[in-house]
Amino acid sequence: MTIRDLIKRGYEFLEGAESAVLNCEVVLANVLGVEKEYLIAHSEEEVEEGLADLFMAYLKKVKSGEPVAYILKEKDFYGLSFFVDNRVLVPRPETEQLVETVLSFLEEKYGVKRSREFESDAEKFRILDVGTGSGNIAISLATNFQNLEAVALDVSDDAIEVARVNVNQHGVEDRVELYQSDLLDAIEDGENFHVIVANLPYIGTKTNSDVDENVEKHEPASALFAGEDGLDLYLKMFKQIQEKNVSYDLIVGEFGSMQREDMEALLTDFFGQNWRIEKDLAGLDRMFVVEYKS
Ligand SMILES: C[S@@+](CC[C@H](N)C(=O)[O-])C[C@H]1O[C@@H](n2cnc3c(N)ncnc32)[C@H](O)[C@@H]1O
């Protein structure tokens, strides 16, 4: 069977479900060990029977609702490939905006260009990533700025194990430290960071009616839910930052588009007027940004 025939078969098997073609292409490219673009350029190439069977076996899992990233044990984020399994949240494209915001802030505030080369005389940056999951945010930052060190925390030992795989895979083990920690418990009073970045769980247990059934079924609850209104963990994190007197130039975090009002009230309580809300590419309120002003 050719690549073209196999994709058609897969598409029909998925009964034209949302993203069916994309899922078929991503899965087949992974099974064949090629880039997705290869499939189009080589659509008449024959696929070995064993690989065609594996492709169909993976599609059965896709059809049952298992996230493709868990099936393939891989997810792209900010141009890098991350190992993922059901111990961590699958990195979402909207979270790339947090990474971009941090990189742009460092460039603008300190007048340095993001660089993959270590420059011994360049400013060194210290980042705190709270709720690191697969390590996608801290590792993307460290990969883009050689002069950057990150402390990455997660309450889940399982997540820390997954993040360690990725830290090693991307060769940043000397610049990304991983600790199991309930929010900032592992951070000493008075520590200094240039940026604190967090994508903490923000779905409310009382307001979770629109959570995708498959997300709730397959992804870890500890990566999704945070109290009744979903903002419990951000409230605790802001308190800890203040109580521990942790210094920062910037705090960036992701939240749910329906939480704008509650988030605004929380930000005002802790940071006065030194914050702003930014929208994601879909135009939804998605990210808060706090800039320290003395
Ligand atoms: C929404 S996921 C984000 C994962 C990753 N940073 C990303 O952007 O894809 C939230 C992460 O926060 C972690 N988490 C939940 N409660 C926490 C807490 N109290 N302290 C630290 N991490 C926590 C979860 O284990 C999970 O890995």
PDBQT file of the ligand as one rigid body, heavy atoms in Angstrom, charges set to zero:
ROOT
HETATM    1  C1  LIG A 301      -1.042  23.115  33.216  1.00  0.00    +0.000 C 
HETATM    2  S1  LIG A 301       0.343  22.064  33.614  1.00  0.00    +0.000 S 
HETATM    3  C2  LIG A 301       1.631  22.950  32.770  1.00  0.00    +0.000 C 
HETATM    4  C3  LIG A 301       2.821  22.117  32.397  1.00  0.00    +0.000 C 
HETATM    5  C4  LIG A 301       3.868  22.874  31.574  1.00  0.00    +0.000 C 
HETATM    6  N1  LIG A 301       4.467  23.952  32.300  1.00  0.00    +0.000 N 
HETATM    7  C5  LIG A 301       3.259  23.426  30.301  1.00  0.00    +0.000 C 
HETATM    8  O1  LIG A 301       3.185  24.632  30.135  1.00  0.00    +0.000 OA
HETATM    9  O2  LIG A 301       2.837  22.642  29.438  1.00  0.00    +0.000 OA
HETATM   10  C6  LIG A 301       0.547  22.481  35.306  1.00  0.00    +0.000 C 
HETATM   11  C7  LIG A 301       1.695  21.806  36.043  1.00  0.00    +0.000 C 
HETATM   12  O3  LIG A 301       1.701  22.330  37.385  1.00  0.00    +0.000 OA
HETATM   13  C8  LIG A 301       1.964  21.277  38.291  1.00  0.00    +0.000 C 
HETATM   14  N2  LIG A 301       1.413  21.632  39.604  1.00  0.00    +0.000 N 
HETATM   15  C9  LIG A 301       0.149  21.476  40.076  1.00  0.00    +0.000 A 
HETATM   16  N3  LIG A 301       0.057  21.912  41.329  1.00  0.00    +0.000 NA
HETATM   17  C10 LIG A 301       1.274  22.355  41.681  1.00  0.00    +0.000 A 
HETATM   18  C11 LIG A 301       1.811  22.909  42.869  1.00  0.00    +0.000 A 
HETATM   19  N4  LIG A 301       1.068  23.075  43.957  1.00  0.00    +0.000 N 
HETATM   20  N5  LIG A 301       3.132  23.231  42.891  1.00  0.00    +0.000 NA
HETATM   21  C12 LIG A 301       3.909  23.038  41.789  1.00  0.00    +0.000 A 
HETATM   22  N6  LIG A 301       3.452  22.514  40.633  1.00  0.00    +0.000 NA
HETATM   23  C13 LIG A 301       2.149  22.176  40.578  1.00  0.00    +0.000 A 
HETATM   24  C14 LIG A 301       1.314  20.056  37.663  1.00  0.00    +0.000 C 
HETATM   25  O4  LIG A 301       1.878  18.866  38.180  1.00  0.00    +0.000 OA
HETATM   26  C15 LIG A 301       1.582  20.299  36.186  1.00  0.00    +0.000 C 
HETATM   27  O5  LIG A 301       2.780  19.678  35.770  1.00  0.00    +0.000 OA
ENDROOT
TORSDOF 0
